[in-house]
Amino acid sequence: MSEETITFSDKRYNVSDLNEQAVQHFNVLLKLQAEATEQSFQLSKTNIALETMSDRFEQMLIDEKISPVEETVIDTETKTIEQ
């Protein structure tokens, strides 16, 4: 029967060689990796939703023939006061 091992930084370690603190740290690393993977998935999902909603909104503007307002340019002049 082979010993249970873990892999960290492309190296394998026997679990029986790890003290309690090392096991706890490794378990935290596994949890953090899982959370990072989940957050990456959620971000991808949100980005796809944003892109889809933007495309739909743009199409609504086109379908309803809603035009953007004309931009108004206000020219301000700075004057120097001589003393």
Secondary structure by P-SEA (a helix, b strand, c coil): cccccccccccccccccccaaaaaaaaaaaaaaaaaaaaaaaaaaaaaaaaaaaaaaaaaaaaaccccccbbbbbbbbbbbcc
